[in-house]
Amino acid sequence: MRTLEIRGSRRIGVRASVRHSELCRLAQGSSPAISRSGVALLAAEVCEAEISSVLIDEVKEQIAQWEANLSGTQRDVLPSLGGSPSPRSAIPVAYLWYRYANGTWTRSRSRDPNQPNDGFAVCDDESPEQIELLCAAYARYSEEDRYMLRLMAHVAIAERRRT
């Protein structure tokens, strides 16, 4: 059992337990496999209304990102990073793989959207500031938290590929 931290307009912690995990084999020539897991939320450190509020904020942000994608602009996920919207292709052509070994990052360009086991992959037009935040978080995370970061990166790529 672990505490799952949900960060939105505010941060909440929820006790969670993994309920199932499935190993999915991928096409030949890509990463060997990915895992898909489901978690059960056991107890919240805040009331149900606060959880609902965070989820509603997240849905509104997702809708704003979809609208920005439809207009061909990039919406800054973290407004504190500043910058203005820039043109962005709806479907990424390439991906950047960031691999972490012995305290050192290596970066490579790939057509493979899957996540490496020793780092993470992002769309090649991801902002340098966002990549810097992901690298810093990955470097200090436990192996379990790194796995969650890879899952979130996988979902972000999958969302872009569905458009």
C-alpha positions, -999 to +999 in steps of 0.1 A: +000+000+000+013+034-010+001+070-009-007+082-044-002+120-047-026+138-070-014+173-080-038+196-096-048+231-086-039+217-051-022+186-039-040+157-022-028+123-010-048+091-014-039+057+000-039+033-029-032-004-036-024-021-070-053-043-079-042-058-112-013-055-136-011-067-172+020-072-193+013-061-229+037-073-257+043-047-284+050-049-321+083-062-333+110-035-334+096-015-305+103-018-268+098-053-256+067-047-235+047-023-213+026-029-182-008-016-175-020-015-140-051-005-121-052+009-085-078+010-059-081+042-039-084+031-003-087+063+018-084+099+011-067+124+034-092+150+023-130+149+019-148+137-012-157+172-023-121+182-025-112+151-046-141+159-069-129+195-072-094+184-082-108+160-108-131+186-123-101+210-125-081+183-143-109+176-168-112+214-175-074+215-181-076+185-204-104+201-224-084+233-227-054+213-240-076+195-266-090+229-278-054+242-281-044+212-301-074+216-324-062+252-331-027+240-337-011+257-307+007+244-276-008+251-242+017+255-214+008+229-188+027+248-161+018+285-165+046+294-141+070+284-169+058+313-190+062+315-228+037+319-255+018+292-274+037+278-304+025+259-334+024+221-328+015+192-350-015+171-338+004+138-342+040+136-332+065+124-358+093+116-335+100+111-298+129+118-275+141+090-252+158+101-220+178+073-204+193+076-169+223+054-158+250+060-132+237+096-126+240+106-162+213+113-188+216+103-225+191+116-251+182+100-284+157+106-311+133+077-319+102+068-339+093+044-310+066+060-288+071+034-260+088+041-227+124+028-221+129+008-189+157+031-177+142+065-183+112+080-202+101+091-237+083+123-247+071+139-279+100+156-297+082+190-294+080+189-255+093+221-240+129+221-226+115+233-192+091+204-189+118+179-199+141+195-173+114+190-146+108+154-156+146+146-156+150+162-121+120+143-108+130+110-123+165+113-108+153+117-073+123+093-075+122+057-061+119+029-087+081+027-080+077+064-086+098+062-118+074+036-130+045+059-124+063+087-143+068+064-173+031+055-171+021+092-172+045+099-201+030+069-219-005+083-214+006+117-226+020+103-258-011+081-264-033+111-260-014+129-287-014+099-310-052+096-308-059+130-322 
